[in-house]
Amino acid sequence: MQNEVYADLLFLINFSMDFLCLFLTAQILRQKLRPIPAIVASMIGGAYSIASLFITAHSIYVLLIDVLVCVIMCLVCFAKYNKSARQLLTYCLTYLACATVLGGIMTVLFNLFNRLN
């Protein structure tokens, strides 16, 4: 059995989720979200979601790449506000927490709607 992945939909979904997570991160940390850097950071996340389909490295390396992409996205989006490595870590951890919660909610909704047909 072969699965089909539509790159445009994958990009759009991940772009939207990344943008929402960046927005929530800015709200939680009481920062103003600058639209252009947030869009660029979300585009990086969307492009990475497509590129990750082709990564065949060991799982630890994939995890390191995931973390690196998260750091790059937070640097791009919140570069104006980063004054220290500690602040960048705060942005990254908040972003990851938002992404985890949002991803969990989406998984629950997906499973619920699949049961209801």
N, CA, C and O atoms as CSV, one atom per row, in Angstrom:
chain,resi,resn,atom,element,x,y,z
A,1,MET,N,N,0.843,-1.186,0.000
A,1,MET,CA,C,0.000,0.000,0.000
A,1,MET,C,C,0.884,1.245,0.000
A,1,MET,O,O,1.854,1.345,0.751
A,2,GLN,N,N,0.528,2.164,-0.843
A,2,GLN,CA,C,1.315,3.380,-0.985
A,2,GLN,C,C,0.473,4.569,-0.543
A,2,GLN,O,O,-0.683,4.711,-0.941
A,3,ASN,N,N,1.063,5.409,0.275
A,3,ASN,CA,C,0.378,6.616,0.733
A,3,ASN,C,C,0.730,7.782,-0.173
A,3,ASN,O,O,1.870,7.922,-0.616
A,4,GLU,N,N,-0.255,8.610,-0.440
A,4,GLU,CA,C,-0.018,9.827,-1.212
A,4,GLU,C,C,-0.006,11.013,-0.266
A,4,GLU,O,O,-0.868,11.141,0.604
A,5,VAL,N,N,0.967,11.863,-0.444
A,5,VAL,CA,C,1.080,13.073,0.351
A,5,VAL,C,C,1.032,14.253,-0.608
A,5,VAL,O,O,1.820,14.330,-1.551
A,6,TYR,N,N,0.118,15.159,-0.366
A,6,TYR,CA,C,0.004,16.362,-1.181
A,6,TYR,C,C,0.832,17.460,-0.518
A,6,TYR,O,O,0.473,17.976,0.540
A,7,ALA,N,N,1.941,17.805,-1.158
A,7,ALA,CA,C,2.892,18.746,-0.570
A,7,ALA,C,C,2.259,20.110,-0.314
A,7,ALA,O,O,2.573,20.758,0.685
A,8,ASP,N,N,1.376,20.552,-1.199
A,8,ASP,CA,C,0.768,21.873,-1.009
A,8,ASP,C,C,-0.119,21.896,0.232
A,8,ASP,O,O,-0.112,22.873,0.980
A,9,LEU,N,N,-0.880,20.832,0.453
A,9,LEU,CA,C,-1.727,20.772,1.646
A,9,LEU,C,C,-0.894,20.617,2.911
A,9,LEU,O,O,-1.194,21.228,3.937
A,10,LEU,N,N,0.150,19.803,2.837
A,10,LEU,CA,C,1.040,19.632,3.979
A,10,LEU,C,C,1.676,20.961,4.351
A,10,LEU,O,O,1.743,21.316,5.527
A,11,PHE,N,N,2.145,21.697,3.344
A,11,PHE,CA,C,2.740,23.008,3.598
A,11,PHE,C,C,1.721,23.955,4.223
A,11,PHE,O,O,2.019,24.625,5.212
A,12,LEU,N,N,0.528,24.012,3.652
A,12,LEU,CA,C,-0.500,24.936,4.134
A,12,LEU,C,C,-0.917,24.629,5.572
A,12,LEU,O,O,-1.060,25.537,6.391
A,13,ILE,N,N,-1.109,23.350,5.869
A,13,ILE,CA,C,-1.503,22.966,7.227
A,13,ILE,C,C,-0.398,23.307,8.219
A,13,ILE,O,O,-0.665,23.887,9.271
A,14,ASN,N,N,0.838,22.949,7.891
A,14,ASN,CA,C,1.939,23.231,8.809
A,14,ASN,C,C,2.228,24.726,8.924
A,14,ASN,O,O,2.559,25.213,10.005
A,15,PHE,N,N,2.104,25.455,7.816
A,15,PHE,CA,C,2.265,26.902,7.861
A,15,PHE,C,C,1.239,27.508,8.821
A,15,PHE,O,O,1.582,28.348,9.654
A,16,SER,N,N,-0.006,27.084,8.703
A,16,SER,CA,C,-1.075,27.619,9.556
A,16,SER,C,C,-0.846,27.277,11.026
A,16,SER,O,O,-0.998,28.129,11.901
A,17,MET,N,N,-0.482,26.028,11.286
A,17,MET,CA,C,-0.251,25.611,12.668
A,17,MET,C,C,0.966,26.328,13.262
A,17,MET,O,O,0.937,26.738,14.422
A,18,ASP,N,N,2.027,26.479,12.476
A,18,ASP,CA,C,3.207,27.190,12.966
A,18,ASP,C,C,2.885,28.656,13.248
A,18,ASP,O,O,3.318,29.210,14.259
A,19,PHE,N,N,2.126,29.276,12.350
A,19,PHE,CA,C,1.754,30.673,12.570
A,19,PHE,C,C,0.915,30.815,13.836
A,19,PHE,O,O,1.130,31.730,14.630
A,20,LEU,N,N,-0.041,29.905,14.021
A,20,LEU,CA,C,-0.876,29.946,15.218
A,20,LEU,C,C,-0.037,29.744,16.479
A,20,LEU,O,O,-0.247,30.428,17.480
A,21,CYS,N,N,0.903,28.820,16.433
A,21,CYS,CA,C,1.776,28.584,17.590
A,21,CYS,C,C,2.664,29.791,17.881
A,21,CYS,O,O,2.880,30.136,19.042
A,22,LEU,N,N,3.174,30.429,16.841
A,22,LEU,CA,C,3.975,31.641,17.040
A,22,LEU,C,C,3.119,32.774,17.612
A,22,LEU,O,O,3.570,33.530,18.473
A,23,PHE,N,N,1.889,32.882,17.130
A,23,PHE,CA,C,0.967,33.886,17.657
A,23,PHE,C,C,0.691,33.640,19.141
A,23,PHE,O,O,0.735,34.565,19.952
A,24,LEU,N,N,0.406,32.382,19.484
A,24,LEU,CA,C,0.141,32.041,20.888
A,24,LEU,C,C,1.376,32.278,21.754
A,24,LEU,O,O,1.260,32.737,22.890
A,25,THR,N,N,2.539,31.973,21.229
A,25,THR,CA,C,3.783,32.217,21.963
A,25,THR,C,C,3.948,33.707,22.255
A,25,THR,O,O,4.294,34.095,23.371
A,26,ALA,N,N,3.699,34.528,21.254
A,26,ALA,CA,C,3.795,35.977,21.455
A,26,ALA,C,C,2.779,36.462,22.482
A,26,ALA,O,O,3.092,37.314,23.314
A,27,GLN,N,N,1.566,35.923,22.427
A,27,GLN,CA,C,0.537,36.327,23.381
A,27,GLN,C,C,0.902,35.905,24.801
A,27,GLN,O,O,0.766,36.689,25.739
A,28,ILE,N,N,1.362,34.677,24.956
A,28,ILE,CA,C,1.724,34.184,26.283
A,28,ILE,C,C,2.875,34.988,26.875
A,28,ILE,O,O,2.875,35.288,28.069
A,29,LEU,N,N,3.844,35.334,26.052
A,29,LEU,CA,C,5.017,36.078,26.528
A,29,LEU,C,C,4.832,37.592,26.434
A,29,LEU,O,O,5.767,38.359,26.663
A,30,ARG,N,N,3.623,38.002,26.096
A,30,ARG,CA,C,3.253,39.425,26.021
A,30,ARG,C,C,4.187,40.229,25.098
A,30,ARG,O,O,4.700,41.288,25.458
A,31,GLN,N,N,4.376,39.681,23.908
A,31,GLN,CA,C,5.165,40.361,22.889
A,31,GLN,C,C,4.275,40.660,21.699
A,31,GLN,O,O,3.321,39.936,21.417
A,32,LYS,N,N,4.600,41.731,21.012
A,32,LYS,CA,C,3.862,42.052,19.794
A,32,LYS,C,C,4.381,41.158,18.677
A,32,LYS,O,O,5.588,41.065,18.458
A,33,LEU,N,N,3.467,40.502,17.974
A,33,LEU,CA,C,3.865,39.639,16.862
A,33,LEU,C,C,3.992,40.489,15.609
A,33,LEU,O,O,3.031,41.116,15.165
A,34,ARG,N,N,5.193,40.499,15.047
A,34,ARG,CA,C,5.422,41.218,13.800
A,34,ARG,C,C,5.044,40.286,12.656
A,34,ARG,O,O,5.583,39.184,12.559
A,35,PRO,N,N,4.118,40.712,11.781
A,35,PRO,CA,C,3.558,39.798,10.779
A,35,PRO,C,C,4.559,39.226,9.782
A,35,PRO,O,O,4.536,38.025,9.517
A,36,ILE,N,N,5.432,40.051,9.228
A,36,ILE,CA,C,6.349,39.572,8.188
A,36,ILE,C,C,7.320,38.520,8.741
A,36,ILE,O,O,7.455,37.456,8.137
A,37,PRO,N,N,8.001,38.778,9.871
A,37,PRO,CA,C,8.877,37.730,10.412
A,37,PRO,C,C,8.112,36.457,10.800
A,37,PRO,O,O,8.632,35.351,10.653
A,38,ALA,N,N,6.883,36.616,11.292
A,38,ALA,CA,C,6.079,35.440,11.650
A,38,ALA,C,C,5.712,34.631,10.416
A,38,ALA,O,O,5.702,33.400,10.458
A,39,ILE,N,N,5.412,35.315,9.322
A,39,ILE,CA,C,5.092,34.613,8.071
A,39,ILE,C,C,6.329,33.897,7.536
A,39,ILE,O,O,6.238,32.754,7.086
A,40,VAL,N,N,7.482,34.561,7.583
A,40,VAL,CA,C,8.724,33.929,7.110
A,40,VAL,C,C,9.056,32.707,7.975
A,40,VAL,O,O,9.422,31.656,7.448
A,41,ALA,N,N,8.930,32.840,9.295
A,41,ALA,CA,C,9.207,31.711,10.193
A,41,ALA,C,C,8.235,30.563,9.932
A,41,ALA,O,O,8.634,29.398,9.953
A,42,SER,N,N,6.977,30.878,9.689
A,42,SER,CA,C,5.985,29.843,9.393
A,42,SER,C,C,6.265,29.175,8.060
A,42,SER,O,O,6.024,27.978,7.901
A,43,MET,N,N,6.773,29.938,7.100
A,43,MET,CA,C,7.153,29.356,5.815
A,43,MET,C,C,8.332,28.391,5.978
A,43,MET,O,O,8.394,27.356,5.315
A,44,ILE,N,N,9.251,28.739,6.854
A,44,ILE,CA,C,10.368,27.833,7.147
A,44,ILE,C,C,9.831,26.527,7.730
A,44,ILE,O,O,10.255,25.442,7.333
A,45,GLY,N,N,8.898,26.639,8.673
A,45,GLY,CA,C,8.300,25.445,9.270
A,45,GLY,C,C,7.531,24.618,8.251
A,45,GLY,O,O,7.599,23.389,8.266
A,46,GLY,N,N,6.797,25.288,7.364
A,46,GLY,CA,C,6.055,24.577,6.326
A,46,GLY,C,C,6.969,23.877,5.348
A,46,GLY,O,O,6.709,22.744,4.943
A,47,ALA,N,N,8.044,24.554,4.965
A,47,ALA,CA,C,9.020,23.942,4.048
A,47,ALA,C,C,9.715,22.759,4.713
A,47,ALA,O,O,9.983,21.745,4.070
A,48,TYR,N,N,10.006,22.898,6.013
A,48,TYR,CA,C,10.647,21.791,6.720
A,48,TYR,C,C,9.720,20.573,6.808
A,48,TYR,O,O,10.183,19.434,6.760
A,49,SER,N,N,8.426,20.813,6.934
A,49,SER,CA,C,7.494,19.677,7.011
A,49,SER,C,C,7.542,18.848,5.729
A,49,SER,O,O,7.408,17.625,5.769
A,50,ILE,N,N,7.731,19.513,4.603
A,50,ILE,CA,C,7.857,18.788,3.328
A,50,ILE,C,C,9.230,18.124,3.246
A,50,ILE,O,O,9.339,16.966,2.841
A,51,ALA,N,N,10.267,18.850,3.626
A,51,ALA,CA,C,11.623,18.290,3.572
A,51,ALA,C,C,11.770,17.087,4.502
A,51,ALA,O,O,12.534,16.166,4.213
A,52,SER,N,N,11.042,17.094,5.617
A,52,SER,CA,C,11.165,15.999,6.582
A,52,SER,C,C,10.668,14.668,6.012
A,52,SER,O,O,11.012,13.604,6.527
A,53,LEU,N,N,9.865,14.726,4.960
A,53,LEU,CA,C,9.416,13.493,4.315
A,53,LEU,C,C,10.583,12.745,3.672
A,53,LEU,O,O,10.528,11.527,3.496
A,54,PHE,N,N,11.627,13.474,3.326
A,54,PHE,CA,C,12.755,12.891,2.609
A,54,PHE,C,C,13.964,12.626,3.497
A,54,PHE,O,O,14.980,12.121,3.021
A,55,ILE,N,N,13.866,12.958,4.778
A,55,ILE,CA,C,14.979,12.746,5.702
A,55,ILE,C,C,14.939,11.297,6.178
A,55,ILE,O,O,13.942,10.843,6.738
A,56,THR,N,N,16.029,10.585,5.950
A,56,THR,CA,C,16.097,9.178,6.348
A,56,THR,C,C,17.232,8.946,7.338
A,56,THR,O,O,17.871,7.895,7.310
A,57,ALA,N,N,17.483,9.891,8.190
A,57,ALA,CA,C,18.563,9.786,9.162
A,57,ALA,C,C,18.071,9.041,10.407
A,57,ALA,O,O,16.887,8.731,10.541
A,58,HIS,N,N,19.006,8.767,11.303
A,58,HIS,CA,C,18.684,8.147,12.583
A,58,HIS,C,C,17.784,9.081,13.385
A,58,HIS,O,O,17.873,10.299,13.232
A,59,SER,N,N,16.929,8.538,14.228
A,59,SER,CA,C,15.921,9.338,14.927
A,59,SER,C,C,16.521,10.438,15.793
A,59,SER,O,O,15.911,11.497,15.939
A,60,ILE,N,N,17.693,10.218,16.366
A,60,ILE,CA,C,18.303,11.256,17.192
A,60,ILE,C,C,18.714,12.453,16.338
A,60,ILE,O,O,18.621,13.597,16.782
A,61,TYR,N,N,19.167,12.190,15.121
A,61,TYR,CA,C,19.542,13.284,14.228
A,61,TYR,C,C,18.307,14.048,13.757
A,61,TYR,O,O,18.345,15.269,13.609
A,62,VAL,N,N,17.235,13.336,13.526
A,62,VAL,CA,C,15.981,13.995,13.131
A,62,VAL,C,C,15.487,14.892,14.261
A,62,VAL,O,O,15.014,16.002,14.019
A,63,LEU,N,N,15.600,14.405,15.498
A,63,LEU,CA,C,15.211,15.220,16.646
A,63,LEU,C,C,16.063,16.477,16.744
A,63,LEU,O,O,15.542,17.556,17.027
A,64,LEU,N,N,17.363,16.350,16.513
A,64,LEU,CA,C,18.246,17.516,16.541
A,64,LEU,C,C,17.888,18.505,15.435
A,64,LEU,O,O,17.923,19.717,15.651
A,65,ILE,N,N,17.547,18.001,14.265
A,65,ILE,CA,C,17.134,18.879,13.176
A,65,ILE,C,C,15.826,19.581,13.533
A,65,ILE,O,O,15.664,20.768,13.250
A,66,ASP,N,N,14.894,18.860,14.152
A,66,ASP,CA,C,13.633,19.467,14.595
A,66,ASP,C,C,13.891,20.619,15.563
A,66,ASP,O,O,13.299,21.691,15.441
A,67,VAL,N,N,14.767,20.388,16.508
A,67,VAL,CA,C,15.097,21.431,17.491
A,67,VAL,C,C,15.762,22.613,16.805
A,67,VAL,O,O,15.456,23.764,17.115
A,68,LEU,N,N,16.665,22.341,15.879
A,68,LEU,CA,C,17.338,23.414,15.148
A,68,LEU,C,C,16.347,24.261,14.351
A,68,LEU,O,O,16.451,25.487,14.328
A,69,VAL,N,N,15.394,23.609,13.702
A,69,VAL,CA,C,14.376,24.347,12.939
A,69,VAL,C,C,13.526,25.191,13.891
A,69,VAL,O,O,13.175,26.325,13.564
A,70,CYS,N,N,13.193,24.649,15.061
A,70,CYS,CA,C,12.439,25.426,16.052
A,70,CYS,C,C,13.213,26.669,16.475
A,70,CYS,O,O,12.643,27.757,16.567
A,71,VAL,N,N,14.500,26.511,16.730
A,71,VAL,CA,C,15.331,27.646,17.135
A,71,VAL,C,C,15.401,28.677,16.013
A,71,VAL,O,O,15.295,29.878,16.265
A,72,ILE,N,N,15.577,28.218,14.785
A,72,ILE,CA,C,15.631,29.147,13.645
A,72,ILE,C,C,14.316,29.902,13.510
A,72,ILE,O,O,14.314,31.114,13.294
A,73,MET,N,N,13.194,29.188,13.638
A,73,MET,CA,C,11.890,29.850,13.530
A,73,MET,C,C,11.721,30.912,14.617
A,73,MET,O,O,11.248,32.014,14.343
A,74,CYS,N,N,12.107,30.579,15.845
A,74,CYS,CA,C,11.977,31.554,16.935
A,74,CYS,C,C,12.936,32.723,16.751
A,74,CYS,O,O,12.599,33.861,17.077
A,75,LEU,N,N,14.125,32.449,16.234
A,75,LEU,CA,C,15.065,33.542,15.951
A,75,LEU,C,C,14.505,34.483,14.895
A,75,LEU,O,O,14.572,35.703,15.042
A,76,VAL,N,N,13.954,33.913,13.833
A,76,VAL,CA,C,13.398,34.736,12.751
A,76,VAL,C,C,12.213,35.560,13.262
A,76,VAL,O,O,12.105,36.755,12.984
A,77,CYS,N,N,11.344,34.912,14.000
A,77,CYS,CA,C,10.107,35.587,14.430
A,77,CYS,C,C,10.342,36.605,15.543
A,77,CYS,O,O,9.759,37.690,15.539
A,78,PHE,N,N,11.203,36.242,16.497
A,78,PHE,CA,C,11.363,37.081,17.685
A,78,PHE,C,C,12.754,37.688,17.800
A,78,PHE,O,O,13.185,38.018,18.905
A,79,ALA,N,N,13.463,37.842,16.693
A,79,ALA,CA,C,14.849,38.343,16.723
A,79,ALA,C,C,14.945,39.711,17.371
A,79,ALA,O,O,15.927,40.016,18.047
A,80,LYS,N,N,13.942,40.526,17.169
A,80,LYS,CA,C,13.962,41.885,17.727
A,80,LYS,C,C,13.960,41.852,19.257
A,80,LYS,O,O,14.494,42.752,19.905
A,81,TYR,N,N,13.360,40.817,19.823
A,81,TYR,CA,C,13.190,40.762,21.271
A,81,TYR,C,C,14.274,39.950,21.969
A,81,TYR,O,O,14.441,40.068,23.183
A,82,ASN,N,N,15.019,39.122,21.219
A,82,ASN,CA,C,16.030,38.268,21.845
A,82,ASN,C,C,17.238,39.080,22.258
A,82,ASN,O,O,17.937,39.660,21.427
A,83,LYS,N,N,17.466,39.109,23.540
A,83,LYS,CA,C,18.637,39.806,24.039
A,83,LYS,C,C,19.604,38.836,24.693
A,83,LYS,O,O,20.742,39.197,24.993
A,84,SER,N,N,19.158,37.603,24.915
A,84,SER,CA,C,20.032,36.619,25.546
A,84,SER,C,C,19.615,35.219,25.124
A,84,SER,O,O,18.530,35.000,24.585
A,85,ALA,N,N,20.511,34.285,25.388
A,85,ALA,CA,C,20.209,32.880,25.094
A,85,ALA,C,C,19.062,32.388,25.975
A,85,ALA,O,O,18.284,31.528,25.561
A,86,ARG,N,N,18.958,32.925,27.171
A,86,ARG,CA,C,17.873,32.538,28.085
A,86,ARG,C,C,16.510,32.935,27.517
A,86,ARG,O,O,15.555,32.162,27.600
A,87,GLN,N,N,16.416,34.130,26.944
A,87,GLN,CA,C,15.162,34.569,26.332
A,87,GLN,C,C,14.822,33.711,25.121
A,87,GLN,O,O,13.662,33.347,24.927
A,88,LEU,N,N,15.822,33.385,24.307
A,88,LEU,CA,C,15.575,32.514,23.161
A,88,LEU,C,C,15.071,31.154,23.620
A,88,LEU,O,O,14.157,30.591,23.016
A,89,LEU,N,N,15.661,30.628,24.681
A,89,LEU,CA,C,15.202,29.355,25.237
A,89,LEU,C,C,13.758,29.462,25.703
A,89,LEU,O,O,12.975,28.532,25.507
A,90,THR,N,N,13.396,30.582,26.316
A,90,THR,CA,C,12.015,30.790,26.755
A,90,THR,C,C,11.066,30.801,25.569
A,90,THR,O,O,10.004,30.181,25.623
A,91,TYR,N,N,11.433,31.499,24.495
A,91,TYR,CA,C,10.593,31.525,23.297
A,91,TYR,C,C,10.454,30.130,22.701
A,91,TYR,O,O,9.358,29.717,22.320
A,92,CYS,N,N,11.566,29.407,22.621
A,92,CYS,CA,C,11.527,28.061,22.021
A,92,CYS,C,C,10.683,27.100,22.854
A,92,CYS,O,O,9.871,26.354,22.306
A,93,LEU,N,N,10.867,27.113,24.161
A,93,LEU,CA,C,10.099,26.209,25.018
A,93,LEU,C,C,8.607,26.549,25.008
A,93,LEU,O,O,7.763,25.654,25.028
A,94,THR,N,N,8.291,27.832,24.977
A,94,THR,CA,C,6.888,28.240,24.902
A,94,THR,C,C,6.286,27.833,23.566
A,94,THR,O,O,5.154,27.353,23.510
A,95,TYR,N,N,7.043,28.025,22.492
A,95,TYR,CA,C,6.575,27.608,21.167
A,95,TYR,C,C,6.336,26.098,21.135
A,95,TYR,O,O,5.302,25.645,20.644
A,96,LEU,N,N,7.280,25.324,21.654
A,96,LEU,CA,C,7.138,23.869,21.666
A,96,LEU,C,C,5.950,23.430,22.513
A,96,LEU,O,O,5.248,22.485,22.154
A,97,ALA,N,N,5.721,24.106,23.632
A,97,ALA,CA,C,4.561,23.778,24.467
A,97,ALA,C,C,3.260,24.062,23.712
A,97,ALA,O,O,2.331,23.255,23.744
A,98,CYS,N,N,3.197,25.199,23.040
A,98,CYS,CA,C,2.004,25.528,22.245
A,98,CYS,C,C,1.792,24.509,21.131
A,98,CYS,O,O,0.669,24.067,20.891
A,99,ALA,N,N,2.877,24.140,20.453
A,99,ALA,CA,C,2.776,23.175,19.360
A,99,ALA,C,C,2.328,21.810,19.876
A,99,ALA,O,O,1.539,21.129,19.222
A,100,THR,N,N,2.821,21.412,21.036
A,100,THR,CA,C,2.444,20.125,21.618
A,100,THR,C,C,0.972,20.110,22.005
A,100,THR,O,O,0.255,19.160,21.693
A,101,VAL,N,N,0.527,21.145,22.675
A,101,VAL,CA,C,-0.882,21.210,23.092
A,101,VAL,C,C,-1.790,21.275,21.868
A,101,VAL,O,O,-2.789,20.559,21.799
A,102,LEU,N,N,-1.454,22.116,20.917
A,102,LEU,CA,C,-2.270,22.248,19.713
A,102,LEU,C,C,-2.275,20.954,18.904
A,102,LEU,O,O,-3.317,20.546,18.389
A,103,GLY,N,N,-1.122,20.311,18.793
A,103,GLY,CA,C,-1.046,19.027,18.094
A,103,GLY,C,C,-1.866,17.958,18.788
A,103,GLY,O,O,-2.516,17.146,18.130
A,104,GLY,N,N,-1.840,17.952,20.113
A,104,GLY,CA,C,-2.647,17.002,20.873
A,104,GLY,C,C,-4.137,17.231,20.672
A,104,GLY,O,O,-4.903,16.280,20.514
A,105,ILE,N,N,-4.542,18.483,20.680
A,105,ILE,CA,C,-5.957,18.810,20.456
A,105,ILE,C,C,-6.389,18.377,19.062
A,105,ILE,O,O,-7.473,17.819,18.886
A,106,MET,N,N,-5.542,18.634,18.075
A,106,MET,CA,C,-5.880,18.245,16.699
A,106,MET,C,C,-5.971,16.727,16.560
A,106,MET,O,O,-6.824,16.229,15.826
A,107,THR,N,N,-5.112,15.988,17.248
A,107,THR,CA,C,-5.156,14.526,17.207
A,107,THR,C,C,-6.442,14.000,17.827
A,107,THR,O,O,-7.072,13.088,17.291
A,108,VAL,N,N,-6.824,14.574,18.951
A,108,VAL,CA,C,-8.077,14.163,19.606
A,108,VAL,C,C,-9.264,14.446,18.697
A,108,VAL,O,O,-10.135,13.591,18.537
A,109,LEU,N,N,-9.311,15.630,18.101
A,109,LEU,CA,C,-10.413,15.961,17.193
A,109,LEU,C,C,-10.439,15.045,15.983
A,109,LEU,O,O,-11.510,14.615,15.556
A,110,PHE,N,N,-9.270,14.739,15.424
A,110,PHE,CA,C,-9.188,13.843,14.277
A,110,PHE,C,C,-9.745,12.460,14.626
A,110,PHE,O,O,-10.535,11.891,13.873
A,111,ASN,N,N,-9.325,11.932,15.769
A,111,ASN,CA,C,-9.812,10.617,16.187
A,111,ASN,C,C,-11.301,10.638,16.504
A,111,ASN,O,O,-12.013,9.686,16.184
A,112,LEU,N,N,-11.777,11.702,17.122
A,112,LEU,CA,C,-13.202,11.814,17.446
A,112,LEU,C,C,-14.043,11.857,16.183
A,112,LEU,O,O,-15.049,11.155,16.081
A,113,PHE,N,N,-13.637,12.677,15.218
A,113,PHE,CA,C,-14.416,12.785,13.983
A,113,PHE,C,C,-14.332,11.519,13.131
A,113,PHE,O,O,-15.269,11.204,12.397
A,114,ASN,N,N,-13.213,10.790,13.225
A,114,ASN,CA,C,-13.132,9.520,12.501
A,114,ASN,C,C,-14.093,8.486,13.079
A,114,ASN,O,O,-14.648,7.674,12.339
A,115,ARG,N,N,-14.291,8.512,14.376
A,115,ARG,CA,C,-15.243,7.576,15.004
A,115,ARG,C,C,-16.684,7.917,14.650
A,115,ARG,O,O,-17.544,7.039,14.572
A,116,LEU,N,N,-16.931,9.195,14.439
A,116,LEU,CA,C,-18.289,9.627,14.114
A,116,LEU,C,C,-18.579,9.565,12.617
A,116,LEU,O,O,-19.701,9.815,12.177
A,117,ASN,N,N,-17.549,9.228,11.844
A,117,ASN,CA,C,-17.635,9.211,10.363
A,117,ASN,C,C,-17.956,10.587,9.836
A,117,ASN,O,O,-18.069,10.773,8.624
